[in-house]
């Protein structure tokens, strides 16, 4: 073996173990990516491993395992193919065990041929003899990614010299060795992580330079396998705004499917949600709205207030109800309060069901947070029960979205004698598209599945209690109200009637789907069922018709919401695809706004420095020193003019310059004074230093109480 260069295969198969050898000779298999590392110390009394009488270690003279004259070699050659595999597996296990538990001998110079350096069964340095190559077509323990012909150059000035006893060395383990520590602190992102080999030799393994690093008197040798960046690769040194992603730019809504939000529409919807969330009411002009309910304040009515005579009751709960937006003083978050007027809670056992509802977390159900008791007069004559739910700003009910048109019931209205019946409505001409109906079915059935699995029943599957946010997002509202209002104290098992209520949920779901298909609540009336089903048969698929019939018909056995999954079929994947496409659109819109906060903070800091009239009793503070450079940079940002003297306004120029200032790039710019008598050439890195030091000066003055 040549003393000037070592091959990777020779190094791996000799005194370089496949696992990193630690202080006491114990290696860690987790360090496989540092396979070429060896622990060595420097000592003048120890012979060099490379220059030990300048002799080569050949297998014919030093290898009792792989030598052709070895009995082990001849015995192995006489084995069958399956027996050879077993022997190789056994040798591989011995290799792993010895690599983990090889021991160092104190007060003794390391010997390349010693067993503590070489796992049993592994070939040593040097090239194998012709007989060995003929019998063994491949190495017993080949190193992944390396071959015997791969050359590894030695770093200049490096000497592979053995050291003194490792027991006298600093206690450095493989997990605290310098190479892993350095690699674990690699800056992120690292462009080299995205590089790929460009030549065939690189892809085949390539030449690796052995690196050396000494820590505390201990020298570590390793090969750095980190790929180098390709030549010509240039990455921006500051934030930039890329173009729209092509999968969003060329996204086309599928036929007969709900359209996606555009950027302006999404922005307008978010503004409306913020407006509703921050809305307040004048208590002096609306005395019917309570100022506080338990820990909730700033109540804002979300529905018309009930009349003063309190004779109007809702058709759902048989009690007068009102709905408010309120802020909880415990967490300062907005909630939706559903107030049940005139209901007195006589037994708190029903709170067991309320606790079960609190655990329901689903994307298509409004979560119940708590139930509180409220009285608006000191005599406790007017009591109410208040249900607190999550607040979803901008939501509207399914009733107001789809069933608020009185002319939609004209097809089911009875005709007088002599009047002609109008033609039935069609899809996109009075009826909802089928894809929208299936989108509602998937969401409602998903909410019912979660509720029924928890042992509860929805009991509010009604268009007036189903909320719609955005285009097609549904949420079932007012869950748990019926469980409290109809709670029976005489029953010992309060969940005994839940299976019946769950069957009623499926019937209610069928009525909601039929009403959507007819686009009219009149279609679910008993006298109009046959006419409604004929309308469904004409305009929609047989799967939708069969689903409605299954939900509305009486069954001899208990039905489950899972039974309708085969009827939904592959339409579930259609809705999943639409949801992910919408997510791509929203993420693209978010990417456009992600840097706005950083740029605003930068402008806010710059505004606190420029044109400050006085600081520390110095009226010229903002016009001198580093502040003067920042003032000229402010003019460079906002006060550019054309050759004709007209204002030159370019938003991309402002954003680009601010990003370069924030990153401190070495690019140079010319700052011209307002009288055009001075021109200063500075870099963005200089401006960033001036900017940071000046703002820190302001913060220090605040901390010290200076003016």
C-alpha positions as CSV (number, residue, x, y, z in Angstrom):
1,X,0.0,0.0,0.0
2,X,1.4,3.4,-1.0
3,X,2.1,5.6,2.0
4,X,0.9,8.7,0.1
5,X,-2.7,7.8,-0.5
6,X,-5.2,5.4,1.0
7,X,-8.2,3.9,-0.8
8,X,-11.5,4.2,0.9
9,X,-12.0,0.4,0.8
10,X,-8.7,-0.2,2.4
11,X,-9.3,2.3,5.1
12,X,-12.7,0.9,5.8
13,X,-11.6,-2.7,5.9
14,X,-8.6,-2.1,8.1
15,X,-8.2,0.1,11.1
16,X,-11.1,2.4,10.2
17,X,-14.1,0.6,11.6
18,X,-17.6,0.9,10.0
19,X,-18.7,2.4,13.2
20,X,-17.0,5.4,14.8
21,X,-14.6,4.2,17.6
22,X,-15.1,6.2,20.8
23,X,-12.9,7.0,23.7
24,X,-12.9,3.6,25.3
25,X,-13.3,1.7,22.0
26,X,-17.1,1.7,22.0
27,X,-18.7,2.8,18.7
28,X,-22.2,3.9,17.9
29,X,-24.0,2.4,15.0
30,X,-26.0,5.6,14.7
31,X,-22.8,7.3,13.4
32,X,-22.8,5.4,10.2
33,X,-22.5,8.5,8.1
34,X,-19.1,9.2,9.7
35,X,-17.9,5.8,8.7
36,X,-14.3,6.9,8.0
37,X,-13.6,8.4,11.5
38,X,-11.0,7.0,13.8
39,X,-9.8,8.1,17.2
40,X,-6.1,8.7,17.3
41,X,-3.7,10.7,19.5
42,X,-0.3,12.1,18.7
43,X,2.9,10.7,20.4
44,X,6.5,10.7,19.3
45,X,7.2,7.3,21.0
46,X,4.6,5.5,18.9
47,X,5.4,4.1,15.4
48,X,3.5,5.5,12.5
49,X,0.8,3.4,11.0
50,X,1.9,4.5,7.5
51,X,5.6,4.4,8.0
52,X,6.0,1.3,10.2
53,X,9.2,0.2,8.4
54,X,7.4,1.1,5.1
55,X,6.0,-2.3,4.8
56,X,2.8,-3.3,3.1
57,X,0.2,-5.5,4.8
58,X,-0.8,-8.1,2.3
59,X,-3.4,-10.8,2.9
60,X,-0.9,-13.5,1.9
61,X,1.3,-12.8,4.8
62,X,-0.8,-11.2,7.5
63,X,-4.4,-12.3,6.9
64,X,-5.2,-15.6,8.6
65,X,-8.8,-15.3,7.6
66,X,-8.8,-14.5,3.9
67,X,-5.5,-16.1,3.0
68,X,-5.8,-18.9,0.4
69,X,-3.8,-21.2,2.6
70,X,-6.1,-20.7,5.5
71,X,-8.2,-23.6,6.7
72,X,-11.1,-21.3,7.1
73,X,-10.7,-20.2,3.4
74,X,-10.7,-23.8,2.2
75,X,-13.6,-24.8,4.3
76,X,-15.7,-21.9,3.1
77,X,-14.9,-22.7,-0.5
78,X,-16.4,-26.1,0.0
79,X,-19.7,-24.9,1.3
80,X,-22.9,-24.7,-0.8
81,X,-24.5,-21.4,-1.7
82,X,-27.1,-21.4,1.1
83,X,-24.4,-22.4,3.6
84,X,-22.2,-19.6,2.4
85,X,-25.0,-17.1,3.0
86,X,-25.4,-18.3,6.6
87,X,-21.6,-18.0,7.2
88,X,-21.6,-14.5,5.7
89,X,-24.6,-13.5,7.9
90,X,-22.7,-14.9,10.9
91,X,-19.6,-13.0,10.0
92,X,-21.6,-9.8,9.5
93,X,-23.0,-10.1,13.0
94,X,-19.6,-10.7,14.5
95,X,-18.4,-7.7,12.6
96,X,-21.1,-5.5,14.2
97,X,-20.5,-6.9,17.7
98,X,-16.8,-6.4,17.5
99,X,-17.2,-2.9,16.1
100,X,-19.3,-1.9,19.1
101,X,-17.3,-3.6,21.8
102,X,-13.7,-3.6,20.6
103,X,-11.3,-2.8,23.4
104,X,-8.2,-0.6,23.5
105,X,-5.1,-2.0,25.2
106,X,-3.6,0.7,27.6
107,X,0.1,1.5,27.5
108,X,0.5,-0.1,24.1
109,X,0.9,1.3,20.7
110,X,-1.9,0.6,18.3
111,X,-1.2,-2.2,15.8
112,X,-3.0,-2.3,12.5
113,X,-3.2,-6.1,12.6
114,X,-4.5,-6.3,16.1
115,X,-8.0,-7.7,16.7
116,X,-9.1,-4.7,18.7
117,X,-8.9,-2.6,15.5
118,X,-10.2,-5.2,13.1
119,X,-13.6,-6.9,13.5
120,X,-13.2,-10.7,13.1
121,X,-13.8,-11.8,9.6
122,X,-13.1,-8.4,7.9
123,X,-10.4,-8.1,5.3
124,X,-7.3,-6.0,6.1
125,X,-5.4,-3.4,4.2
126,X,-3.9,-4.1,0.9
127,X,-5.2,-5.8,-2.3
128,X,-6.5,-9.3,-2.2
129,X,-4.6,-12.1,-3.9
130,X,-5.8,-13.5,-7.2
131,X,-6.9,-16.7,-5.6
132,X,-9.0,-14.8,-3.0
133,X,-10.6,-12.7,-5.7
134,X,-11.5,-15.7,-7.7
135,X,-13.2,-17.4,-4.8
136,X,-14.8,-14.2,-3.4
137,X,-16.3,-12.2,-6.2
138,X,-17.3,-9.4,-3.8
139,X,-16.0,-8.3,-0.4
140,X,-17.7,-9.9,2.6
141,X,-18.5,-6.5,4.1
142,X,-18.6,-4.0,1.3
143,X,-18.9,-0.4,2.4
144,X,-22.0,1.3,0.9
145,X,-21.2,3.7,-1.8
146,X,-17.4,2.9,-1.8
147,X,-15.4,0.6,-4.0
148,X,-11.9,-0.7,-3.8
149,X,-10.8,1.4,-6.7
150,X,-12.0,4.6,-5.2
151,X,-9.1,6.8,-4.2
152,X,-9.1,9.1,-1.2
153,X,-6.5,11.8,-1.2
154,X,-4.8,12.7,2.1
155,X,-5.2,16.3,3.2
156,X,-1.9,18.3,3.0
157,X,0.2,18.1,6.1
158,X,-1.8,15.2,7.6
159,X,0.0,12.3,9.3
160,X,-1.8,9.2,10.3
161,X,0.3,8.6,13.5
162,X,-0.8,6.4,16.4
163,X,-1.2,8.0,19.8
164,X,-0.6,7.1,23.3
165,X,-3.1,5.2,25.4
166,X,-6.7,6.4,24.8
167,X,-7.4,6.0,28.5
168,X,-5.4,9.2,29.0
169,X,-7.3,11.1,26.4
170,X,-10.2,13.6,27.0
171,X,-13.5,12.0,27.4
172,X,-15.1,12.7,24.1
173,X,-17.8,10.4,22.8
174,X,-19.1,10.0,19.3
175,X,-22.1,12.2,20.1
176,X,-19.9,15.1,21.3
177,X,-17.1,14.7,18.7
178,X,-16.3,17.8,16.7
179,X,-17.6,16.6,13.3
180,X,-21.1,15.8,14.5
181,X,-21.3,19.0,16.5
182,X,-20.2,21.0,13.5
183,X,-22.6,19.3,11.1
184,X,-25.5,19.7,13.5
185,X,-25.0,23.5,13.5
186,X,-25.0,23.9,9.7
187,X,-26.9,27.1,8.8
188,X,-30.4,26.5,7.5
189,X,-31.2,26.6,4.7
190,X,-28.0,25.1,3.2
191,X,-28.0,25.3,-0.6
192,X,-25.7,22.3,-0.6
193,X,-28.5,20.2,0.7
194,X,-30.3,20.7,-2.6
195,X,-27.2,19.9,-4.8
196,X,-26.8,16.7,-6.8
197,X,-23.7,15.2,-8.3
198,X,-23.1,16.3,-11.9
199,X,-20.7,13.7,-13.0
200,X,-20.7,10.0,-13.2
201,X,-17.8,9.6,-10.9
202,X,-19.7,11.7,-8.2
203,X,-22.8,9.5,-8.6
204,X,-20.7,6.4,-8.2
205,X,-19.2,7.5,-5.0
206,X,-16.6,10.0,-5.9
207,X,-13.3,10.9,-4.3
208,X,-13.5,11.9,-0.7
209,X,-10.8,14.0,1.0
210,X,-9.9,12.8,4.5
211,X,-10.3,15.7,6.9
212,X,-8.5,16.1,10.3
213,X,-9.6,17.9,13.4
214,X,-8.0,18.0,16.8
215,X,-9.9,18.7,20.0
216,X,-8.4,18.5,23.5
217,X,-5.3,16.6,22.3
218,X,-7.4,14.0,20.4
219,X,-7.2,13.9,16.6
220,X,-10.3,12.9,14.6
221,X,-10.1,11.8,11.0
222,X,-13.3,11.7,8.9
223,X,-14.4,12.1,5.3
224,X,-16.9,15.0,4.6
225,X,-19.6,13.6,2.3
226,X,-21.5,16.8,2.1
227,X,-22.1,17.6,-1.6
228,X,-20.6,20.8,-2.8
229,X,-22.8,23.4,-4.4
230,X,-22.8,23.2,-8.2
231,X,-20.8,25.9,-10.0
232,X,-22.9,28.8,-11.2
233,X,-25.7,28.5,-8.6
234,X,-26.8,31.9,-7.3
235,X,-29.3,32.3,-4.4
236,X,-30.8,35.7,-3.5
237,X,-29.3,37.3,-0.4
238,X,-32.5,39.1,0.5
239,X,-36.2,38.4,0.5
240,X,-38.0,38.5,-2.9
241,X,-41.5,37.8,-4.1
242,X,-41.7,35.0,-6.6
243,X,-44.4,34.6,-9.2
244,X,-47.6,32.7,-8.6
245,X,-47.1,28.9,-8.5
246,X,-48.1,27.3,-11.8
247,X,-50.5,24.8,-10.2
248,X,-52.5,27.7,-8.9
249,X,-52.1,30.1,-11.8
250,X,-53.5,27.6,-14.3
251,X,-56.0,26.1,-11.9
252,X,-59.4,25.7,-13.6
253,X,-62.5,25.0,-11.6
254,X,-64.1,21.8,-12.6
255,X,-67.5,21.9,-14.3
256,X,-70.5,21.9,-12.1
257,X,-68.3,22.5,-9.0
258,X,-68.2,25.4,-6.5
259,X,-65.9,28.2,-7.6
260,X,-62.8,29.1,-5.5
261,X,-62.1,32.4,-3.9
262,X,-60.1,34.9,-5.8
263,X,-57.7,37.1,-4.0
264,X,-60.0,40.2,-3.8
265,X,-63.0,38.1,-2.7
266,X,-61.0,36.3,0.0
267,X,-59.7,39.6,1.3
268,X,-63.2,41.1,1.4
269,X,-64.5,38.1,3.3
270,X,-61.8,38.3,5.9
271,X,-62.4,42.1,6.3
272,X,-66.1,41.4,6.8
273,X,-65.3,38.7,9.4
274,X,-63.0,41.1,11.3
275,X,-65.7,43.8,11.1
276,X,-68.3,41.5,12.7
277,X,-65.9,40.2,15.3
278,X,-65.1,43.8,16.5
279,X,-68.7,45.1,16.3
280,X,-70.2,46.6,19.4
281,X,-73.5,48.1,20.4
282,X,-74.6,51.1,22.4
283,X,-76.1,49.8,25.6
284,X,-78.0,53.0,26.3
285,X,-80.0,52.7,23.1
286,X,-80.5,48.9,23.4
287,X,-81.6,48.2,26.9
288,X,-82.8,44.7,26.0
289,X,-79.3,43.5,25.5
290,X,-77.6,42.5,28.7
291,X,-74.4,44.2,29.5
292,X,-72.8,41.1,31.0
293,X,-73.6,37.4,31.3
294,X,-71.5,35.6,33.8
295,X,-67.9,36.2,32.6
296,X,-69.0,37.5,29.1
297,X,-69.2,41.1,28.2
298,X,-69.6,43.4,25.1
299,X,-72.7,41.5,23.9
300,X,-73.7,42.1,20.3
301,X,-77.0,40.6,19.0
302,X,-76.6,38.3,16.0
303,X,-80.3,37.8,15.5
304,X,-83.3,40.2,15.8
305,X,-84.2,40.6,19.5
306,X,-87.4,38.8,20.6
307,X,-90.5,41.0,21.0
308,X,-91.2,42.6,24.4
309,X,-94.3,40.6,24.9
310,X,-92.3,37.4,24.8
311,X,-95.0,35.4,23.1
312,X,-93.0,34.3,20.1
313,X,-91.3,31.0,20.5
314,X,-88.9,29.2,18.2
315,X,-90.2,26.1,16.3
316,X,-87.1,24.2,17.3
317,X,-86.7,24.5,21.0
318,X,-90.2,25.7,22.0
319,X,-88.6,28.4,24.0
320,X,-87.9,32.1,23.3
321,X,-84.2,32.3,22.2
322,X,-81.8,35.0,21.3
323,X,-78.2,34.9,20.0
324,X,-75.3,37.2,20.9
325,X,-71.6,37.6,20.2
326,X,-69.7,38.2,23.4
327,X,-66.2,38.3,24.7
328,X,-65.1,36.1,27.6
329,X,-63.1,38.0,30.2
330,X,-61.2,34.9,31.1
331,X,-59.4,34.5,27.7
332,X,-60.5,37.7,25.8
333,X,-61.8,35.5,22.9
334,X,-65.2,36.0,21.1
335,X,-67.9,33.4,21.6
336,X,-71.5,32.9,20.4
337,X,-74.1,32.8,23.2
338,X,-77.4,31.1,22.7
339,X,-79.8,32.3,25.4
340,X,-82.9,30.2,26.3
341,X,-85.3,32.6,27.9
342,X,-87.4,31.4,30.8
343,X,-85.8,28.0,31.3
344,X,-84.9,27.2,34.9
345,X,-82.4,24.4,35.4
346,X,-83.6,22.3,38.3
347,X,-81.1,19.5,38.2
348,X,-77.4,19.6,37.3
349,X,-77.2,15.9,36.3
350,X,-77.6,17.0,32.7
351,X,-74.1,18.5,32.9
352,X,-72.8,15.0,32.3
353,X,-74.1,15.3,28.7
354,X,-72.7,18.8,28.5
355,X,-69.2,17.5,29.4
356,X,-69.6,14.8,26.7
357,X,-70.4,17.5,24.1
358,X,-67.4,19.6,25.2
359,X,-65.1,16.8,24.0
360,X,-66.5,16.8,20.5
361,X,-64.0,18.5,18.2
362,X,-65.0,18.3,14.5
363,X,-64.5,20.6,11.5
364,X,-68.2,20.5,10.7
365,X,-69.7,21.0,14.1
366,X,-69.7,24.1,16.3
367,X,-68.0,23.2,19.6
368,X,-69.9,23.7,22.8
369,X,-67.7,25.4,25.4
370,X,-69.9,25.8,28.5
371,X,-73.4,26.3,29.9
372,X,-74.1,29.0,32.4
373,X,-77.2,30.1,34.3
374,X,-78.2,33.8,34.0
375,X,-80.8,36.1,35.6
376,X,-81.4,39.6,34.5
377,X,-83.2,40.8,37.6
378,X,-82.3,40.7,41.3
379,X,-85.5,38.8,42.2
380,X,-84.5,35.8,40.0
381,X,-88.0,36.0,38.3
382,X,-86.5,36.1,34.8
383,X,-84.0,33.3,34.5
384,X,-82.2,32.1,31.4
385,X,-79.9,29.3,30.4
386,X,-77.0,30.3,28.2
387,X,-75.0,28.0,25.9
388,X,-71.6,29.2,24.9
389,X,-70.2,28.1,21.5
390,X,-67.3,28.9,19.3
391,X,-67.9,32.1,17.3
392,X,-67.6,31.9,13.5
393,X,-67.9,35.4,12.1
394,X,-69.7,35.9,8.8
395,X,-71.6,32.6,9.0
396,X,-75.2,32.4,7.7
397,X,-77.7,29.6,8.1
398,X,-78.6,27.2,5.3
399,X,-82.1,28.5,5.5
400,X,-81.1,32.0,4.7
401,X,-78.7,30.9,2.0
402,X,-80.9,28.4,0.0
403,X,-84.5,28.6,1.3
404,X,-85.2,32.3,1.6
405,X,-86.8,32.7,-1.8
406,X,-90.7,32.4,-1.6
407,X,-91.0,31.9,-5.3
408,X,-89.0,28.6,-5.1
409,X,-92.1,26.9,-3.6
410,X,-94.2,27.7,-6.6
411,X,-93.7,24.2,-8.1
412,X,-95.3,22.6,-5.0
413,X,-98.1,25.1,-4.6
414,X,-101.6,23.7,-5.2
415,X,-103.2,25.0,-8.4
416,X,-106.8,26.2,-8.7
417,X,-109.0,24.6,-11.3
418,X,-108.1,25.7,-14.8
419,X,-104.5,26.8,-13.9
420,X,-101.7,25.1,-15.8
421,X,-98.8,23.6,-13.9
422,X,-95.5,25.2,-14.5
423,X,-92.6,23.1,-15.9
424,X,-90.4,21.5,-13.3
425,X,-87.1,23.4,-12.5
426,X,-83.8,22.1,-13.7
427,X,-80.2,22.2,-12.5
428,X,-78.7,25.7,-12.9
429,X,-82.2,26.9,-13.6
430,X,-83.8,26.9,-10.2
431,X,-82.1,23.8,-8.7
432,X,-78.8,23.5,-7.0
433,X,-75.9,21.7,-8.8
434,X,-75.5,18.1,-7.7
435,X,-71.9,18.5,-6.8
436,X,-72.8,21.1,-4.2
437,X,-75.4,18.8,-2.7
438,X,-72.9,16.0,-2.4
439,X,-70.4,18.4,-0.8
440,X,-73.0,19.1,1.9
441,X,-73.8,15.4,2.3
442,X,-70.1,14.6,2.9
443,X,-69.8,17.2,5.5
444,X,-73.0,16.5,7.3
445,X,-72.5,12.8,7.4
446,X,-69.0,13.3,8.7
447,X,-70.3,15.4,11.6
448,X,-73.0,12.8,12.4
449,X,-70.5,10.0,12.3
450,X,-68.3,11.7,14.9
451,X,-71.3,12.6,17.1
452,X,-72.8,9.1,16.9
453,X,-69.5,7.5,17.6
454,X,-69.2,9.5,20.8
455,X,-72.6,8.0,22.0
456,X,-74.5,11.3,21.4
457,X,-77.2,12.4,19.0
458,X,-77.3,15.7,17.0
459,X,-81.0,16.4,17.2
460,X,-80.7,19.8,15.5
461,X,-80.3,18.6,11.8
462,X,-82.4,21.5,10.5
463,X,-81.6,24.2,7.8
464,X,-82.0,26.9,10.4
465,X,-79.4,25.3,12.6
466,X,-76.8,24.5,10.0
467,X,-74.2,27.3,9.4
468,X,-72.5,28.0,6.1
469,X,-69.2,30.0,6.0
470,X,-67.5,30.9,2.8
471,X,-68.8,29.0,-0.2
472,X,-69.5,25.4,0.9
473,X,-68.2,25.0,4.5
474,X,-70.9,23.6,6.8
475,X,-71.1,23.5,10.6
476,X,-73.9,22.0,12.7
477,X,-74.9,24.6,15.4
478,X,-76.7,24.4,18.7
479,X,-75.6,20.9,19.6
480,X,-76.5,19.8,23.1
481,X,-79.4,22.2,23.6
482,X,-82.1,19.5,23.4
483,X,-80.1,17.2,25.7
484,X,-80.4,19.8,28.4
485,X,-84.0,21.0,27.7
486,X,-85.5,17.5,27.5
487,X,-83.4,16.0,30.3
488,X,-85.5,13.5,32.3
489,X,-84.4,13.2,36.0
490,X,-86.5,10.0,36.4
491,X,-84.4,8.0,34.1
492,X,-81.5,6.0,35.5
493,X,-79.7,5.6,32.2
494,X,-79.7,8.9,30.4
495,X,-78.1,7.5,27.3
496,X,-80.7,4.8,26.8
497,X,-82.7,6.9,24.2
498,X,-79.6,7.9,22.2
499,X,-80.1,5.1,19.6
500,X,-83.6,6.4,18.8
501,X,-82.4,9.9,18.6
502,X,-79.6,8.8,16.2
503,X,-82.2,7.2,13.9
504,X,-84.1,10.5,14.0
505,X,-80.8,12.2,12.9
506,X,-80.7,10.1,9.8
507,X,-84.3,10.9,8.9
508,X,-83.6,14.6,9.5
509,X,-80.5,14.3,7.2
510,X,-82.7,12.8,4.5
511,X,-85.2,15.7,4.8
512,X,-82.4,18.2,4.5
513,X,-80.9,16.5,1.4
514,X,-84.4,16.3,-0.2
515,X,-85.1,20.0,0.5
516,X,-81.7,20.9,-1.1
517,X,-82.5,18.8,-4.1
518,X,-85.9,20.5,-4.5
519,X,-84.5,23.9,-3.5
520,X,-87.7,24.2,-1.4
521,X,-88.8,23.3,2.1
522,X,-92.2,22.6,0.7
523,X,-90.9,19.5,-0.9
524,X,-90.3,17.6,2.4
525,X,-94.0,17.9,3.4
526,X,-95.8,14.6,3.4
527,X,-98.3,15.6,0.6
528,X,-95.4,16.6,-1.7
529,X,-93.0,13.7,-1.2
530,X,-94.0,11.8,-4.3
531,X,-93.7,14.9,-6.5
532,X,-90.4,15.8,-4.9
533,X,-88.9,12.4,-5.6
534,X,-90.0,12.6,-9.2
535,X,-88.2,15.9,-9.4
536,X,-85.1,14.3,-8.0
537,X,-85.3,11.4,-10.5
538,X,-85.5,13.7,-13.4
539,X,-82.6,16.1,-12.5
540,X,-80.2,14.0,-10.4
541,X,-78.4,10.7,-10.4
542,X,-79.8,7.5,-9.1
543,X,-77.2,7.5,-6.2
544,X,-78.7,10.7,-4.8
545,X,-82.2,9.3,-5.2
546,X,-81.3,6.0,-3.5
547,X,-79.6,7.9,-0.6
548,X,-82.7,10.0,0.0
549,X,-85.0,6.9,-0.1
550,X,-82.7,5.0,2.3
551,X,-82.7,7.9,4.8
552,X,-86.4,8.5,4.7
553,X,-87.8,5.0,4.5
554,X,-88.5,2.9,7.6
555,X,-86.1,0.1,8.2
556,X,-86.6,-3.0,10.3
557,X,-83.0,-2.7,11.7
558,X,-81.1,0.1,13.3
559,X,-79.3,2.1,10.6
560,X,-75.9,3.7,10.8
561,X,-74.5,6.8,9.1
562,X,-71.8,4.5,7.8
563,X,-74.4,2.8,5.6
564,X,-74.5,5.7,3.2
565,X,-70.8,5.7,2.6
566,X,-71.1,3.2,-0.4
567,X,-73.7,5.6,-1.9
568,X,-71.3,8.5,-1.6
569,X,-68.6,6.4,-3.2
570,X,-65.8,8.1,-5.1
571,X,-67.5,11.5,-4.7
572,X,-65.7,11.7,-1.4
573,X,-62.4,11.9,-3.3
574,X,-63.8,14.6,-5.4
575,X,-64.6,16.7,-2.3
576,X,-61.1,15.9,-0.9
577,X,-59.5,17.1,-4.1
578,X,-61.6,20.3,-4.1
579,X,-60.6,20.9,-0.5
580,X,-56.9,20.5,-1.2
581,X,-57.1,22.7,-4.3
582,X,-58.8,25.4,-2.2
583,X,-56.0,25.0,0.4
584,X,-53.4,25.6,-2.4
585,X,-55.2,28.8,-3.4
586,X,-55.3,30.1,0.2
587,X,-51.6,29.2,0.8
588,X,-50.7,31.1,-2.4
589,X,-52.6,34.2,-1.1
590,X,-50.8,33.8,2.2
591,X,-47.5,33.7,0.5
592,X,-48.2,37.1,-1.0
593,X,-48.8,38.6,2.4
594,X,-46.2,36.7,4.5
595,X,-43.5,39.5,4.3
596,X,-45.8,42.4,4.9
597,X,-45.4,42.4,8.7
598,X,-41.7,42.4,8.5
599,X,-41.6,45.3,6.0
600,X,-44.1,47.2,8.2
601,X,-41.9,46.8,11.3
602,X,-39.0,48.0,9.2
603,X,-40.8,51.1,8.1
604,X,-42.1,51.8,11.6
605,X,-38.6,51.7,13.0
606,X,-37.4,54.0,10.2
607,X,-40.2,56.4,10.9
608,X,-39.2,56.7,14.6
609,X,-35.8,57.8,13.5
610,X,-36.4,60.2,10.5
611,X,-37.2,63.8,11.2
612,X,-37.2,63.4,15.0
613,X,-37.4,67.0,16.2
614,X,-35.2,66.5,19.3
615,X,-33.4,63.8,21.1
616,X,-31.4,64.2,24.3
617,X,-31.8,68.0,24.0
618,X,-30.1,67.9,20.6
619,X,-32.4,69.5,17.9
620,X,-30.0,68.5,15.1
621,X,-29.8,64.8,16.2
622,X,-31.8,63.5,13.2
623,X,-29.7,65.6,10.7
624,X,-26.2,64.4,11.8
625,X,-24.2,61.2,11.8
626,X,-25.8,58.0,10.9
627,X,-29.2,59.6,11.1
628,X,-28.4,61.7,8.1
629,X,-27.6,58.6,6.0
630,X,-31.0,57.2,7.0
631,X,-32.7,60.4,6.0
632,X,-31.1,60.3,2.6
633,X,-32.1,56.7,2.3
634,X,-35.7,57.7,3.1
635,X,-35.6,60.1,0.2
636,X,-34.1,57.4,-2.0
637,X,-37.1,55.2,-1.1
638,X,-40.0,57.6,-1.5
639,X,-38.9,60.8,-3.1
640,X,-37.6,59.7,-6.5
641,X,-38.3,61.9,-9.5
642,X,-38.1,61.5,-13.2
643,X,-35.9,63.5,-15.7
644,X,-38.9,65.8,-16.1
645,X,-39.1,66.4,-12.3
646,X,-42.4,64.5,-11.9
647,X,-42.7,62.0,-9.0
648,X,-41.6,58.5,-9.8
649,X,-43.6,56.0,-7.7
650,X,-42.7,52.4,-8.0
651,X,-43.8,49.9,-5.3
652,X,-41.4,47.3,-6.4
653,X,-38.5,49.7,-5.9
654,X,-39.6,50.4,-2.4
655,X,-40.1,46.7,-1.5
656,X,-36.8,45.7,-3.1
657,X,-34.8,48.4,-1.3
658,X,-36.4,47.6,2.1
659,X,-35.6,43.9,1.6
660,X,-32.0,44.7,0.8
661,X,-31.7,47.0,3.9
662,X,-33.1,44.3,6.1
663,X,-30.6,41.7,4.8
664,X,-27.7,44.1,4.7
665,X,-26.5,43.1,1.2
666,X,-23.1,44.5,0.0
667,X,-24.7,46.2,-3.0
668,X,-23.8,49.9,-3.3
669,X,-26.2,52.8,-3.8
670,X,-25.8,56.5,-4.3
671,X,-27.5,58.8,-1.9
672,X,-27.9,62.4,-3.1
673,X,-28.6,65.3,-0.8
674,X,-31.6,67.5,-1.4
675,X,-29.5,70.4,-2.6
676,X,-27.6,67.9,-4.9
677,X,-24.3,69.1,-3.6
678,X,-23.3,65.9,-1.8
679,X,-23.3,62.4,-3.2
680,X,-22.6,59.5,-0.8
681,X,-21.9,56.0,-2.0
682,X,-22.7,53.4,0.7
683,X,-23.6,49.8,0.8
684,X,-26.8,48.4,2.3
685,X,-24.7,46.7,4.9
686,X,-23.5,50.1,6.1
687,X,-27.1,51.4,6.2
688,X,-28.2,48.4,8.2
689,X,-25.4,49.0,10.7
690,X,-26.5,52.6,11.0
691,X,-30.1,51.7,11.2
692,X,-29.6,49.1,14.0
693,X,-27.3,51.2,16.1
694,X,-29.6,54.2,15.9
695,X,-32.7,52.3,16.9
696,X,-30.8,50.7,19.7
697,X,-29.9,54.1,20.9
698,X,-33.6,55.1,21.1
699,X,-34.4,51.9,23.0
700,X,-31.5,52.5,25.4
701,X,-32.9,56.0,26.1
702,X,-36.3,54.6,26.9
703,X,-34.8,52.1,29.3
704,X,-32.8,54.8,31.0
705,X,-35.6,57.3,31.2
706,X,-33.9,59.9,29.1
707,X,-35.7,62.4,26.9
